[in-house]
Amino acid sequence: MAGIVSVGVLESLVDVVVPPLVAAAAARYPGVQLRVVTAYSGHLQQWLDDGEVDLSLLYNLAGTPSLAVVPLVREDLWAVAPTAAGLAPDRPVTWARLLEQPMVLPVAGHGLRVLIDQARASTPVEPRIAVEANSMHVQKKLVVAGHGWTVLPAAGVADDVAAGVLSGAPLTEPELSRSVVLGLPRGMRTPPPVEAVAATLGRLVRALVHSGAWPSARLSVPAGEDGG
């Protein structure tokens, strides 16, 4: 089997998913070359529709007339703070405490910002927005520099928390999570290399969740199902 397969990956999942996916695909399908592109979910969905990527990880998508989706994971979002705040993955943080801090948030209209605004609506406290940034990397840098706290998927900050660069904890009252799905074009025969990479990605996701390498995540599909 040979060919080039373009895989879309959410920015927040790059560290957790991309290195093991490249290794697994190279070992199992040495004739298949991966082309990895990263972006936010809306851009990746558009690129799937336009045929610029063959398959993609997306979030909070139930399917469209042009795309078929396979639910993979439900992952928690964390409050993320400087290390001095002392947040810990085993001690959830309430929204009330989070909103006492200045906030570094995604820009209005961003998918993650929509989730944040919906969740905080149950809390009477208005956020004090210090800065908005349309990049997870920039958000983390601003938190490290002491400009405020933020909210990000656990997978996007787990390495930083483990390294002592940031501190983080799951949110509670209310909890906040998102669904990660695998998207594929609908209504056409999937080429064998794309099908193979999709199945490899599905197996990898299950392994990452079971091993704890994908933190604060729960499988959305039965263990016997393939990701492709």
N, C-alpha and C positions, 0 to 999 in steps of 0.2 A: 504494500500500500504506500502511495506517495502523493504529495500535494502540499499546498500551503493553506493553513486554516487560520483565519483572523478571529481572535477571541477578544471580546470586550470585557473589561474588568472595572468595577467601581473603584474609585481612588482609595476608599477606606479599606478595601480588601486586598490591595496589592501585596502587602507584606505577608499576609497569611496564606494567600492562594497561589500567587504567581510562581515563586521558586519551586514549591513541590509539584505544581502542575507541569512546568517545563521539564523537571526531572522525570516525572512519571511518563509523560508523552514520549520523551526521548528514549527511555528504556523500552517502552512497549511498541512504539511505532517510529523507528529511526528514520523512515523515509518521509515522515510528515514534519514539515517545518511550521512552527507556531509564529504567528504575528500578533503580538499582544498590544492592544490599545487601551488606554485608560481615560475615563471621563466621568461626568456625572450621569445619573440614570437617564435623564431626558435626552441627552446627546447620544448615549449608547442606543437607546430605543430608536431614535431617528436614523442612526447609521445602520441598524438592523433593517429597518424599513427600506432604506435606500440601497441595501445590498453591499454596503461597505465593510460590514463585519458579518461573519458566518453564524456566530452564536455569541451570547453575552449574558453576564450576570447583571440583573436589574433588581430594583426593589419596589415593593408595594404595587406590583402590576398583576392584574387578574387575567390578562389576555386581551387581545384585540383582534379585529377581523384579519389582520395581516400577520400576527405573531401568536405562536403557541408558547405557553409557559409551563414549566415544571417547578412547583414549589420545592425549595431545598431546605431553607433554614429560617427560623425566627430568632433574631438576635436582639439583645438588650442594648439600649443606649445608656451611656454613662455620663455622669457629671465629671468634668475634667478640670483639674486645678493645679497650681504650682505645688511642688513637693511639700512646702512648708504647711500647706493646708492639712496634710496628713490623711487624705482620703484613702480608703482601702477597699479592694474588691469584695471583701466579706462583710462590709458595713455599708449598707445602702444609705443614700442621702436623699432627704426629702426635697421636694420642689421649694418648699418654704425656705429651707436653708440656702438652696442654690440661688434663689432670687434675692437674697440679701446681698449678693455679690455683684459687682459690675460684670457685665456679660460681653463676651466675644462671640458673635453669632454669625451664621451664614446670612447672606443677603436675603431680603424679602422675596418670596416667590420660589426660592430654592426648595427642593423637596424636603430636605432635612429641616429647614426653617418652618415649613408648613406643619410637620409633625410636632416640633417644639411649641409652636404657637397654639396648636390644638390641645396639647397636654397641659400647658400652663394656664389655659383658660379656666381651669377649675380652682386656681389659686388667686385670691383677690389682689395679690401684690403684682404691680407692674414691673417688668424688668428694667434695670438701668443699663442700657446698651452703651458700652464704651466704644465699640467699633464693630463694623460688619465686614466680613471678608469672604470672598467667593473661592476659598481654597482651604482645604483641611490643613495643609502644611502651614499656611500663614496663620490659621487659627491657633495651632499648637505653638508656633513660635511666639505669638502674642501672649499666650497664657504663660509660657516659660518666662517671658520678660515681665510678668506681673501686671498685665493690663486687665485681667479679669479671668473669670471661669468660662467654660464652654460646655457644649453637649455634643458628643460624638459616639459613633458605634464603637463598642468595646474592641473589635478587631483592629480598628485604626489607631488605638493608643496602647494596646497591651504591652508591646515591646518598650514603649517609652516609660510606662509605669514600672515594668520589671527592671529597667535600667536606672530607675530613680530620677528620670528627667522630668516626669510629671507624676501626679497622683490622680487616681480615678476610682469611682465607685458607681454601682448601678443606681438608677433613680427609682424612687418610690413615692407613693401618695401624690399622683399615680405613677405606676410603672410605665415605662416607655420602651417600645420595641418596634422593629420593622421586619418585614418579610423579604427574604432574598430569594429570587427565582432565577431559573435558567430560561432565557428566551431564544427561540428559534423561529425562522420564517415559516409561515403556514402555507399549505397548498402547493408545495413542490417537493420533489424527491430529495431527501437529504443525501449529499454525496458521502460515500463511505468514510473518507478522512474526517469530515465534520462529525459524522455519527460517532466515530471512534473517539474523538476528542471530547465530545459531549458526555459519552459514557464514562470516560476517564475522569472528567471533572466531577460527575456525580459520585463516583466511588471515592474520589479524593475528599470531597466535602464531608461525606459520612465519616471517613477516617479522621479528619481534622476535628470534627465535633466529638467523636467518641474518645479521642486522645486528650481532649482539652486544649489542643493547639488553637482552636477557634473559641475564644472565651465567651461566656455568657450567651451561648447559642444552643438552640434545640432543633432537632431535625423536624422538618415539615412533612416528610414522606416516610412510608414504611421502609425498614432496612432492606427489604428484598427487592425494592424497585431500583431500576437504573436511572441515572441522571440524563439519559439520552433517549 
